[in-house]
Amino acid sequence: MSFLEAIILGIIQGLTEFIPVSSSGHLVVAQSVMSGQVDHLFIQALDFGTFFALVIYFTPRLISLFKQVFFEHDYRLARNILITCIPAGLLGLLLADFIQNSQVLLHPLTVAIMLALVGVLMIVVDKLPKKSPKETGAHLSPRRALVVGLAQAFALIPGVSRSGSTIIASRIMGLSPRSAAEYSFMVSIPIMLGLLGKLLLKPADREYLIAHMDIIIIANIAAFVAAIAAIHFMLSYLSKHGLAVFGWYRLAFATVIVAVLLVQ
């Protein structure tokens, strides 16, 4: 892989990790186009850049959460984040190797199908029945937080989108678009930390990181910069708009993928 390809993939990761159009789906397609094969470990390694972007952007919010838990003894948000993370965390541990080696899940057609299905949900989510309104993620009940977590677990399938699935579920559970996005991003922090921990602790994955260190660093710098821009854009955009535009983009992208597959 060239440095230019690494930068392109890093930018794609940074933008699409938090804009709900599926980072894994875009990376699977991009790698298939550029090299003809999918390097799932490289895709996972790009989480370093997006993780640090998320932590830096939300540092004031994380400090506030720390004060709430340890000084104000308000555990609601921390409790809900933990509950939401459990389904994806458990399934990630159990299915990570299967997903990493699954030719079916990593196939561009699978990505296209999931892009389209979740895209339709984004277009209609504002018209779907919703639970009673809640101001922030801290105000969700444990049951509602678990529903968001179950939705997040589906993001293990390339093409679904972690941010997309959690924002949709959070909207249905009563959060506004912006609050849903903020809760989705906060929930991503422990999930991404767990994924990075696996990379660093598993000997084979650690050897891969060391062997491709230069390319991975370059790609993650690009991912970090793009992710900061994407987070800011999403929170600003969803303050005034819904998810429909991202749903239409997903449908258009899925159509392009299917068309390319048909002519090959």
C-alpha positions as CSV (number, residue, x, y, z in Angstrom):
1,M,0.0,0.0,0.0
2,S,1.3,3.4,-0.9
3,F,1.3,6.5,1.3
4,L,-1.2,8.1,-0.9
5,E,-3.6,5.2,-0.6
6,A,-3.1,5.2,3.2
7,I,-4.0,8.9,3.4
8,I,-7.1,8.4,1.2
9,L,-8.2,5.5,3.4
10,G,-7.5,7.6,6.6
11,I,-9.6,10.5,5.3
12,I,-12.4,8.1,4.4
13,Q,-12.3,6.6,7.9
14,G,-12.2,9.9,9.7
15,L,-15.2,11.3,7.7
16,T,-17.4,8.2,7.6
17,E,-16.8,7.0,11.2
18,F,-19.0,9.8,12.5
19,I,-21.0,10.8,9.5
20,P,-23.5,7.9,9.5
21,V,-22.7,6.4,6.1
22,S,-20.6,3.4,7.4
23,S,-16.8,3.7,7.7
24,S,-16.3,0.0,7.3
25,G,-18.5,-0.1,4.3
26,H,-16.7,2.7,2.5
27,L,-13.3,1.3,3.5
28,V,-14.2,-2.2,2.2
29,V,-15.3,-0.7,-1.1
30,A,-12.2,1.6,-1.3
31,Q,-9.7,-1.1,-0.6
32,S,-11.5,-3.4,-3.1
33,V,-11.1,-0.7,-5.8
34,M,-7.5,0.2,-5.0
35,S,-6.0,-3.2,-4.3
36,G,-8.6,-5.8,-5.1
37,Q,-8.6,-7.1,-1.5
38,V,-9.8,-6.1,2.0
39,D,-7.2,-5.7,4.8
40,H,-9.5,-5.9,7.8
41,L,-6.7,-5.3,10.3
42,F,-5.7,-2.1,8.6
43,I,-9.3,-0.9,8.8
44,Q,-9.3,-1.7,12.6
45,A,-6.0,0.1,13.0
46,L,-7.5,3.3,11.7
47,D,-9.6,3.5,14.9
48,F,-6.5,5.1,16.6
49,G,-6.9,8.4,14.8
50,T,-10.7,8.5,15.2
51,F,-10.5,7.5,18.8
52,F,-8.1,10.3,19.7
53,A,-10.2,12.8,17.7
54,L,-13.3,11.8,19.7
55,V,-11.5,12.0,23.1
56,I,-10.0,15.4,22.3
57,Y,-13.2,16.9,20.9
58,F,-15.2,15.6,23.9
59,T,-12.6,16.4,26.6
60,P,-14.9,19.0,28.3
61,R,-17.8,16.5,28.3
62,L,-15.6,13.7,29.7
63,I,-14.4,16.0,32.5
64,S,-18.0,16.9,33.2
65,L,-18.9,13.2,33.3
66,F,-16.0,12.5,35.7
67,K,-17.2,15.2,38.0
68,Q,-20.8,13.9,37.9
69,V,-19.7,10.4,38.9
70,F,-17.1,11.1,41.5
71,F,-18.2,14.4,43.0
72,E,-21.9,14.7,42.4
73,H,-22.6,11.0,42.6
74,D,-24.8,11.2,39.5
75,Y,-24.3,7.9,37.7
76,R,-27.0,8.1,35.1
77,L,-25.0,8.9,32.0
78,A,-22.1,6.6,33.0
79,R,-24.6,3.8,33.7
80,N,-26.4,4.3,30.3
81,I,-23.1,4.4,28.4
82,L,-22.1,1.1,30.0
83,I,-25.4,-0.6,29.3
84,T,-25.3,0.6,25.7
85,C,-21.8,-0.8,25.2
86,I,-22.5,-4.3,26.6
87,P,-24.2,-5.9,23.5
88,A,-21.7,-4.7,21.0
89,G,-18.8,-5.4,23.3
90,L,-19.8,-9.0,23.9
91,L,-20.6,-9.7,20.3
92,G,-17.4,-8.0,19.2
93,L,-15.4,-10.3,21.4
94,L,-17.2,-13.4,20.3
95,L,-17.5,-12.7,16.6
96,A,-14.4,-10.5,15.8
97,D,-12.4,-13.3,14.2
98,F,-15.4,-14.6,12.3
99,I,-16.2,-11.1,10.8
100,Q,-12.5,-10.5,10.1
101,N,-12.3,-13.7,8.0
102,S,-15.8,-13.7,6.5
103,Q,-15.8,-13.2,2.7
104,V,-19.6,-12.8,2.8
105,L,-19.7,-10.0,5.3
106,L,-16.8,-8.2,3.7
107,H,-18.2,-8.6,0.2
108,P,-19.2,-5.3,-1.5
109,L,-22.7,-6.6,-2.2
110,T,-23.2,-7.2,1.5
111,V,-22.1,-3.6,2.1
112,A,-24.5,-2.3,-0.5
113,I,-27.4,-4.2,1.0
114,M,-26.8,-2.9,4.5
115,L,-26.1,0.6,3.2
116,A,-29.5,0.6,1.5
117,L,-31.5,-0.9,4.4
118,V,-30.1,1.5,7.0
119,G,-30.5,4.3,4.5
120,V,-34.2,3.7,4.3
121,L,-34.5,3.8,8.1
122,M,-32.7,7.1,8.1
123,I,-35.1,8.6,5.6
124,V,-38.2,7.4,7.5
125,V,-37.0,7.7,11.1
126,D,-38.5,11.1,11.7
127,K,-41.9,9.6,10.8
128,L,-41.6,6.5,13.0
129,P,-43.3,6.3,16.4
130,K,-41.0,7.4,19.2
131,K,-40.9,7.1,22.9
132,S,-41.5,10.1,25.1
133,P,-38.9,12.9,24.5
134,K,-35.7,12.8,26.6
135,E,-33.3,15.8,26.8
136,T,-29.9,13.9,26.9
137,G,-28.5,10.4,27.1
138,A,-28.4,10.7,30.9
139,H,-32.2,10.9,30.9
140,L,-32.7,7.6,29.1
141,S,-34.0,4.7,31.2
142,P,-31.7,1.6,31.4
143,R,-34.2,-0.2,29.1
144,R,-33.9,2.5,26.4
145,A,-30.1,2.5,26.8
146,L,-30.1,-1.3,26.2
147,V,-32.2,-0.9,23.0
148,V,-29.6,1.6,21.7
149,G,-26.9,-0.9,22.5
150,L,-28.7,-3.7,20.7
151,A,-28.9,-1.5,17.6
152,Q,-25.2,-0.7,17.9
153,A,-24.4,-4.4,17.9
154,F,-25.7,-4.6,14.3
155,A,-22.9,-2.2,13.3
156,L,-20.5,-5.1,13.4
157,I,-21.8,-5.8,9.9
158,P,-20.0,-3.7,7.4
159,G,-22.3,-1.2,5.8
160,V,-24.5,-0.6,8.9
161,S,-22.6,2.2,10.6
162,R,-22.0,2.4,14.3
163,S,-23.0,6.1,14.5
164,G,-25.9,5.5,12.2
165,S,-27.4,2.6,14.1
166,T,-27.1,4.3,17.5
167,I,-28.4,7.7,16.3
168,I,-31.5,6.0,14.7
169,A,-32.1,4.0,17.9
170,S,-31.6,7.0,20.1
171,R,-34.0,9.0,18.0
172,I,-36.7,6.3,18.4
173,M,-35.9,6.2,22.2
174,G,-36.8,9.9,22.4
175,L,-33.6,12.0,21.9
176,S,-33.3,14.9,19.5
177,P,-31.0,14.5,16.5
178,R,-28.2,16.4,18.1
179,S,-28.5,14.7,21.5
180,A,-28.7,11.4,19.7
181,A,-25.5,12.1,17.9
182,E,-23.7,13.3,21.0
183,Y,-24.8,10.2,22.9
184,S,-23.7,8.0,20.0
185,F,-20.3,9.6,20.0
186,M,-19.9,9.2,23.8
187,V,-20.8,5.6,23.6
188,S,-18.3,5.0,20.8
189,I,-15.4,5.9,23.2
190,P,-15.4,2.7,25.3
191,I,-16.2,0.6,22.3
192,M,-13.3,1.9,20.3
193,L,-11.0,1.7,23.3
194,G,-11.9,-2.0,23.6
195,L,-11.2,-2.6,19.9
196,L,-7.8,-0.9,20.1
197,G,-7.0,-2.8,23.3
198,K,-7.6,-6.1,21.4
199,L,-5.2,-4.9,18.6
200,L,-2.5,-4.1,21.2
201,L,-3.0,-7.2,23.3
202,K,-3.3,-9.9,20.6
203,P,0.3,-10.9,19.5
204,A,-0.6,-11.4,15.9
205,D,-2.3,-8.1,15.6
206,R,0.5,-6.3,17.5
207,E,3.0,-7.8,15.0
208,Y,0.9,-6.5,12.2
209,L,0.9,-3.0,13.7
210,I,4.7,-3.0,14.1
211,A,5.3,-4.3,10.6
212,H,3.1,-1.6,9.0
213,M,3.9,1.2,11.5
214,D,4.8,3.9,8.9
215,I,1.7,3.4,6.8
216,I,-0.6,3.2,9.8
217,I,0.7,6.4,11.4
218,I,0.2,8.4,8.2
219,A,-3.3,7.0,7.7
220,N,-4.2,7.7,11.3
221,I,-3.0,11.3,11.1
222,A,-5.3,11.8,8.1
223,A,-8.1,10.0,10.0
224,F,-7.7,12.3,13.1
225,V,-7.9,15.5,11.1
226,A,-10.9,14.3,9.1
227,A,-12.7,13.0,12.2
228,I,-12.4,16.3,14.0
229,A,-14.1,18.0,11.1
230,A,-16.8,15.3,10.8
231,I,-17.7,15.4,14.5
232,H,-18.1,19.2,14.4
233,F,-20.1,19.0,11.2
234,M,-22.5,16.3,12.5
235,L,-23.3,18.1,15.8
236,S,-23.9,21.4,14.0
237,Y,-25.9,19.8,11.1
238,L,-28.1,17.8,13.4
239,S,-28.9,20.8,15.5
240,K,-31.2,21.9,12.7
241,H,-31.7,18.9,10.4
242,G,-32.5,15.2,10.5
243,L,-30.9,12.1,9.0
244,A,-32.7,11.9,5.7
245,V,-29.9,13.4,3.6
246,F,-27.5,10.7,4.8
247,G,-30.1,8.0,4.0
248,W,-30.4,9.2,0.4
249,Y,-26.6,9.3,0.1
250,R,-26.5,5.7,1.4
251,L,-29.1,4.6,-1.2
252,A,-27.1,6.3,-4.0
253,F,-23.8,4.8,-2.9
254,A,-25.4,1.3,-2.7
255,T,-26.8,1.7,-6.2
256,V,-23.4,2.6,-7.5
257,I,-21.8,-0.4,-5.8
258,V,-24.4,-2.8,-7.3
259,A,-24.0,-1.2,-10.7
260,V,-20.2,-1.7,-10.7
261,L,-20.6,-5.3,-9.5
262,L,-23.0,-6.0,-12.3
263,V,-20.7,-4.8,-15.1
264,Q,-17.6,-6.6,-13.8
